[in-house]
């Protein structure tokens, strides 16, 4: 029988000071990418106090901890990412980043703090567990495919006799109401792909466009044609976003350049739509260029896949959040977010859920609250113990025997 929700929540709040202290320590010293030695050392220090078997990554600064329950059983994974962003912090917090040009602007410091808090809570009650908890402490979520590296190094087989059979992750949001748990079954975040293209025409004098092959109006035509494709060919119930985010051509006012460069992103919510839109953007750009007797060089950089929540587990998380925090705190999201997340790699392999923990400071207008990734973003620390409790209770339920 799982430990009661009230006991788990009380335990998490009794340990709140340590959770917040670790969060602030990490916030002051953020690190970017796959190699985070200072952050990894803080995690290892915290795990050293617990009956947790620890391994570290060989290709990254990842940490995997295994807590074994009192009885054998399945293995459940809890994930927290720990990398920061190359952003200069302007939040004016008393514990703001001390590293120039680097900031925990996506709240990953809170994720690590909550995960470590859950590890303490679970370790103190390991007699209640029938199975194992794997703590996945991941670098490189912000575009570096850190989860994929961990999977390649055997993350899901951290307990060889009982491979991971379920997974759960929390992510804070500075724009969602503080203390709410927000999720949906099925696609919850988008796949993200980058693309780049270079149009090659023929340069010349700006006064004689007929003697040149100007790539600039052709680039503009491609931009419009791609947007028409999205509105005319993409099913609104299986949507896509195609954004041209960077165009560069020319150097002065009286010279027609010989090339134009464009790049952008594609966001989709299904594998089928993803493949279709990537192919469509390439096809349209190639044929528009050909219509003007120009060559086009195309490059597609595959990003993270769709983050897909297991429906059964999503229902369980909503029920658990309601029991822990009250029914008003469990929010069924009406639509996915079009951002991307590499926990999606884990969810391709095992059933699981990514949920959002609201952390918009009280009194802040949701319409103007600085979002995740902003240099001004502030996350409310009050709901962090609730996040600790939700992490722990998901493990207790999965390993109740």
Buried (B, 14 or more C-beta within 10 A) or exposed (E): EBBEBEBBBEBBBEBBEBBBEBBBBBBBBBBBBBBBEEBBEBBBEBBEEBEBBBBBBEEBBBBBBBBBBEEEBBBBBBBBBBBBBEBEBBBEEEBBBEBEEBBBBBBBBBBBBBBBBBBBBBBBBBEBBBBBBBBBBBBBBBBBBBBBBBBEBEBBBBBEEBBBBBBBBBBBBBBBBBBBBBBBBBBBBBBBBBBBBBBBBBBBEBEEEEEBBBBBEBBBBBBEBBEEBBEEEBEEEEBBBBBBEEBEBBEEEEEBBBBBBBBBBBBBBBEEBBEBBBEBBBEBBBEBBEEBEBBBEBEBEEBBBBBBBBEEBBBBBBEBBBBBBEEEBBBEBEEBBBBBBBBBBBBEEBBBBBBBBBBBEEEBEEEEBBBBBBEBBBBBBBBBBBBBBBBBBBBBBBBBB
